[in-house]
Amino acid sequence: MKDDPSDRRETFDALFAADPDPWGFESKAYEAAKRRATLTMLFPNRFERALEVGCANGVLTAELASVCDAVLGIDVSSAALRLAESRLADLNHVSLVRAEVPREWPEGTFDLIVFSEILYFLSRNEIARVADLAWQSLSQDGVCLLVNWTGPNDLPMDGQSARLIFAEAVPWLSAASEVRAEYRIDRLHKPFAREEAAPERPKD
């Protein structure tokens, strides 16, 4: 996998053109179990507006749509998005946009931002940058969810390293973690805002 951002769209378009489900999102028991764990990590919350970074062919997007009033899925690959559009055609509260992070980060505020097995396709500096962008875009009481494969890969960055870079780039607080043999899920949020002190009552 080339790590030059200019190559990513071409690389992933070719990947999804050759195989509409290159990672077995629909067929592998691992992927189904990971999606269940992802939804469990979000329970019992319901979210008004969610952002899924790297939505691929939309399998997880469909699951997120069940707990969100609106979902924006973005991906670098037009080929992947065409597959996602077909899968999600009946879900009117889901929208899809071709974008490459961090340089094409969407506008607006979200109360859920999901990075599922996407961070290690970015460089160290890009991971830190998307952490900052996610921080800026997340509502004060929102949730940022990281899902990372922690086994070996053929990329410059492994999942554990990517997670640490993201988590340490800005002052995230960890609300919960689910650590399995092959992956981990981290639920992050911003520090709770301090309540302003009540004004003193005037003396009689």
C-alpha positions as CSV (number, residue, x, y, z in Angstrom):
1,M,0.0,0.0,0.0
2,K,1.5,3.3,-1.0
3,D,1.3,6.0,1.6
4,D,1.3,9.0,-0.7
5,P,-2.2,10.6,-0.3
6,S,-2.4,11.2,-4.1
7,D,-2.2,7.4,-4.7
8,R,-4.9,6.3,-2.2
9,R,-8.0,6.9,-4.4
10,E,-6.5,4.9,-7.3
11,T,-5.3,2.1,-5.0
12,F,-8.7,1.6,-3.2
13,D,-10.7,2.1,-6.4
14,A,-8.7,-0.8,-7.9
15,L,-9.1,-2.9,-4.8
16,F,-12.9,-2.6,-4.7
17,A,-13.2,-2.9,-8.5
18,A,-11.4,-6.3,-8.2
19,D,-13.4,-7.5,-5.2
20,P,-16.6,-5.7,-3.9
21,D,-15.9,-7.1,-0.4
22,P,-12.0,-7.2,-0.2
23,W,-11.9,-7.6,3.6
24,G,-14.8,-10.0,3.9
25,F,-17.1,-7.6,5.8
26,E,-20.1,-9.7,4.7
27,S,-18.7,-13.2,4.9
28,K,-16.2,-13.4,7.8
29,A,-17.3,-14.3,11.3
30,Y,-14.6,-12.0,12.7
31,E,-16.1,-9.0,11.0
32,A,-19.7,-9.9,12.2
33,A,-18.4,-10.3,15.8
34,K,-16.5,-7.0,15.6
35,R,-19.6,-5.1,14.4
36,R,-21.6,-6.6,17.3
37,A,-18.9,-5.5,19.7
38,T,-18.8,-2.0,18.1
39,L,-22.6,-1.5,18.5
40,T,-22.4,-2.9,22.1
41,M,-19.7,-0.3,22.9
42,L,-22.1,2.4,21.8
43,F,-25.1,1.0,23.8
44,P,-27.4,2.5,25.2
45,N,-26.7,5.8,23.4
46,R,-28.6,7.1,20.4
47,F,-26.9,9.7,18.3
48,E,-28.3,12.7,16.4
49,R,-25.5,13.0,13.8
50,A,-22.7,10.6,13.1
51,L,-19.6,10.6,10.9
52,E,-18.0,7.3,9.8
53,V,-14.6,7.8,8.3
54,G,-13.7,5.2,5.8
55,C,-17.1,3.7,5.3
56,A,-16.0,1.3,2.5
57,N,-18.9,-0.6,1.0
58,G,-21.3,0.4,3.8
59,V,-21.7,-2.8,5.9
60,L,-20.9,-1.1,9.2
61,T,-22.7,2.1,8.0
62,A,-25.9,0.1,7.9
63,E,-25.4,-1.0,11.5
64,L,-24.6,2.6,12.7
65,A,-27.7,3.8,11.0
66,S,-29.8,1.8,13.4
67,V,-28.6,3.9,16.4
68,C,-28.3,7.3,14.6
69,D,-30.8,9.9,13.3
70,A,-28.3,10.9,10.6
71,V,-25.1,9.3,9.3
72,L,-22.5,10.8,7.0
73,G,-20.2,8.1,5.6
74,I,-17.0,9.2,3.8
75,D,-14.5,7.2,1.9
76,V,-11.6,7.9,-0.5
77,S,-12.8,5.4,-3.0
78,S,-15.6,6.1,-5.5
79,A,-15.8,2.4,-6.3
80,A,-16.5,1.6,-2.6
81,L,-19.1,4.4,-2.4
82,R,-21.0,3.1,-5.3
83,L,-21.3,-0.3,-3.5
84,A,-22.3,1.5,-0.3
85,E,-25.0,3.6,-2.2
86,S,-26.6,0.4,-3.5
87,R,-26.5,-1.2,0.0
88,L,-27.9,1.8,1.8
89,A,-30.4,3.0,-0.9
90,D,-33.4,2.6,1.4
91,L,-31.9,4.5,4.3
92,N,-32.8,8.1,3.7
93,H,-31.0,9.3,6.8
94,V,-27.6,8.1,5.5
95,S,-25.5,10.3,3.1
96,L,-22.3,9.4,1.4
97,V,-19.4,11.6,0.3
98,R,-16.1,10.9,-1.4
99,A,-13.4,12.5,0.7
100,E,-9.9,11.9,1.8
101,V,-8.9,12.7,5.3
102,P,-7.3,14.8,6.7
103,R,-7.3,17.2,3.8
104,E,-11.0,16.9,3.0
105,W,-12.5,16.8,6.4
106,P,-16.3,17.4,6.4
107,E,-17.9,20.5,7.9
108,G,-20.3,20.5,10.8
109,T,-20.6,19.0,14.3
110,F,-21.1,15.4,15.1
111,D,-22.0,13.6,18.4
112,L,-20.5,10.3,17.1
113,I,-17.3,9.9,15.0
114,V,-16.2,6.4,14.1
115,F,-12.8,5.3,12.8
116,S,-13.1,1.6,12.1
117,E,-9.8,0.0,10.9
118,I,-8.8,3.1,9.0
119,L,-6.1,4.9,11.0
120,Y,-3.2,2.7,10.0
121,F,-3.7,3.6,6.4
122,L,-2.6,7.1,7.3
123,S,0.9,8.5,8.2
124,R,1.8,9.5,11.7
125,N,1.3,13.2,11.0
126,E,-2.1,12.5,9.3
127,I,-3.3,10.5,12.3
128,A,-2.5,13.3,14.7
129,R,-4.2,15.8,12.3
130,V,-7.4,13.7,12.1
131,A,-7.4,13.4,15.9
132,D,-7.4,17.2,16.1
133,L,-10.1,17.5,13.4
134,A,-12.3,15.0,15.2
135,W,-11.8,16.8,18.4
136,Q,-12.9,20.1,16.8
137,S,-15.9,18.5,15.1
138,L,-17.1,16.4,18.1
139,S,-19.9,17.9,20.3
140,Q,-18.9,18.4,23.9
141,D,-20.7,15.3,25.1
142,G,-20.1,13.3,21.9
143,V,-18.3,9.9,21.4
144,C,-15.3,9.2,19.3
145,L,-15.0,5.4,18.6
146,L,-11.7,3.8,17.4
147,V,-11.7,0.2,16.1
148,N,-8.3,-1.2,15.3
149,W,-6.9,-4.6,14.2
150,T,-4.0,-5.2,16.5
151,G,-2.4,-8.1,14.6
152,P,0.5,-7.8,12.1
153,N,-0.1,-6.1,8.8
154,D,1.9,-5.0,5.8
155,L,1.5,-1.3,6.4
156,P,4.0,1.2,7.8
157,M,1.8,1.6,10.9
158,D,0.2,-1.1,13.1
159,G,-3.1,-0.7,14.9
160,Q,-1.7,-0.3,18.4
161,S,0.7,2.5,17.3
162,A,-2.1,4.2,15.3
163,R,-4.4,4.2,18.3
164,L,-1.8,5.6,20.6
165,I,-0.9,8.4,18.2
166,F,-4.6,9.3,17.9
167,A,-5.3,9.1,21.6
168,E,-2.3,11.2,22.6
169,A,-2.6,13.9,19.9
170,V,-5.2,15.8,21.9
171,P,-6.4,15.4,25.5
172,W,-9.0,12.6,24.9
173,L,-10.4,10.8,27.9
174,S,-11.0,7.1,27.6
175,A,-14.6,6.1,28.6
176,A,-14.2,2.4,27.8
177,S,-12.1,-0.2,26.0
178,E,-12.8,-3.6,24.6
179,V,-9.6,-5.6,24.0
180,R,-9.9,-8.9,22.1
181,A,-7.2,-11.2,20.7
182,E,-7.2,-9.6,17.2
183,Y,-8.6,-6.1,17.7
184,R,-9.5,-3.5,20.2
185,I,-12.3,-0.8,20.5
186,D,-11.8,2.4,22.3
187,R,-14.6,4.8,23.3
188,L,-13.1,8.3,23.7
189,H,-14.7,11.6,24.7
190,K,-13.7,15.1,25.7
191,P,-13.2,16.1,29.3
192,F,-16.4,17.2,30.8
193,A,-16.8,21.0,30.8
194,R,-16.5,22.6,34.2
195,E,-19.6,24.2,35.5
196,E,-19.3,27.9,36.0
197,A,-19.4,28.9,39.6
198,A,-22.7,30.4,40.7
199,P,-22.5,34.2,41.2
200,E,-22.4,35.3,44.8
201,R,-25.6,36.7,46.2
202,P,-25.4,40.4,47.0
203,K,-25.0,41.1,50.7
204,D,-27.9,42.8,52.5
